Amino acid sequence: MSGEIHLALVASLLKRGRQVERLADGISLLAVFFGLAVLLIGTPAPWLSSVLCSVLLLAGLLQKFFAIRVALDADLFAHLATRSDQLAQHTQALDQSLCALGLKANPVDNRDWQARGLAAMGLLRKQLLCFAVQALLALAGILLLPLFHSAG
């Protein structure tokens, strides 16, 4: 696979993280509103609702952290895909810039773009995992909290 095509493909896949981020943001907002509503209305098990909302928000914040990193990588891969003819020079400049900004410990990185692409896809998988946890917790809350409300 040519370098330009590989970089463009990784960039395109990483850009899908933005859609996941939007869905996760919606779940986080619902968790905040639900947590506030439970406090205002009062329920038989407010501690359970508070714990659920807190864990939902924590998963959402972790997902947001990975989303920011995935978005940065998506932009970098897209930028480098258009300049694949001078990839070695741009790679060195990128590594030095990341080090100067404190985003990377070492200005020299011997990984090729194949390995960097795999690492970036690993970040996308972590983002998806955080979203999956968040979605499952939200679904569990929707299904279980009414049971606690009717039992109390």
URFEN-V502636 format. One record per residue. N is the residue number from 1. RES is the residue in one small letter. PHI is phi in whole degrees, 0 to 359 (none if undefined). D_LAST is the distance of its C-alpha to the last C-alpha in Angstrom with 2 decimals. Layout:
{{N	RES	PHI	D_LAST} {N	RES	PHI	D_LAST}}
This chain:
{{1	m	none	61.30} {2	s	291	62.90} {3	g	300	61.49} {4	e	295	60.92} {5	i	295	58.99} {6	h	299	56.85} {7	l	298	55.98} {8	a	294	55.22} {9	l	295	53.01} {10	v	298	50.98} {11	a	300	50.69} {12	s	296	49.49} {13	l	296	46.84} {14	l	294	45.63} {15	k	294	45.36} {16	r	293	42.57} {17	g	299	40.42} {18	r	295	40.31} {19	q	294	38.42} {20	v	296	35.83} {21	e	299	35.60} {22	r	297	34.87} {23	l	297	32.00} {24	a	294	30.55} {25	d	298	31.00} {26	g	297	28.97} {27	i	295	26.05} {28	s	297	26.41} {29	l	296	26.40} {30	l	297	23.27} {31	a	296	21.58} {32	v	295	22.83} {33	f	297	21.77} {34	f	295	18.25} {35	g	299	18.03} {36	l	290	19.42} {37	a	296	17.25} {38	v	298	14.02} {39	l	293	15.79} {40	l	283	16.94} {41	i	277	13.96} {42	g	85	11.33} {43	t	225	8.04} {44	p	297	5.24} {45	a	232	7.80} {46	p	295	11.06} {47	w	295	13.22} {48	l	294	12.62} {49	s	296	13.53} {50	s	295	16.40} {51	v	297	17.70} {52	l	299	17.70} {53	c	296	19.48} {54	s	295	21.86} {55	v	292	22.85} {56	l	299	23.36} {57	l	292	25.59} {58	l	297	27.44} {59	a	298	28.23} {60	g	294	29.33} {61	l	292	31.62} {62	l	296	33.12} {63	q	299	33.71} {64	k	296	35.36} {65	f	301	37.65} {66	f	293	38.82} {67	a	297	39.18} {68	i	295	41.54} {69	r	294	43.62} {70	v	295	43.72} {71	a	297	44.84} {72	l	299	47.57} {73	d	297	48.79} {74	a	300	48.77} {75	d	295	50.98} {76	l	294	53.28} {77	f	296	53.74} {78	a	296	54.43} {79	h	297	56.92} {80	l	287	58.70} {81	a	296	58.87} {82	t	277	61.20} {83	r	234	63.34} {84	s	291	63.59} {85	d	290	67.37} {86	q	240	67.11} {87	l	298	63.98} {88	a	297	65.38} {89	q	294	66.25} {90	h	292	62.95} {91	t	295	61.05} {92	q	297	62.94} {93	a	295	62.39} {94	l	297	58.66} {95	d	299	58.29} {96	q	293	60.28} {97	s	294	58.26} {98	l	298	54.94} {99	c	292	56.37} {100	a	297	57.72} {101	l	275	54.32} {102	g	80	52.67} {103	l	267	50.73} {104	k	211	52.72} {105	a	283	54.19} {106	n	241	57.40} {107	p	287	59.62} {108	v	247	60.97} {109	d	231	58.80} {110	n	273	60.67} {111	r	288	58.06} {112	d	278	59.23} {113	w	286	57.26} {114	q	295	56.13} {115	a	293	54.34} {116	r	294	53.03} {117	g	295	51.66} {118	l	296	49.84} {119	a	294	48.34} {120	a	295	47.23} {121	m	293	45.66} {122	g	297	43.80} {123	l	295	42.28} {124	l	297	41.24} {125	r	296	39.60} {126	k	295	37.65} {127	q	298	36.55} {128	l	296	35.46} {129	l	296	33.55} {130	c	299	31.62} {131	f	295	30.86} {132	a	297	29.76} {133	v	299	27.31} {134	q	298	26.01} {135	a	294	25.77} {136	l	294	24.02} {137	l	294	21.39} {138	a	296	20.92} {139	l	296	20.68} {140	a	299	18.15} {141	g	296	16.00} {142	i	297	16.51} {143	l	278	15.63} {144	l	265	12.76} {145	l	297	10.73} {146	p	297	9.88} {147	l	295	8.61} {148	f	292	6.14} {149	h	294	5.38} {150	s	286	5.48} {151	a	285	3.79} {152	g	267	0.00}}
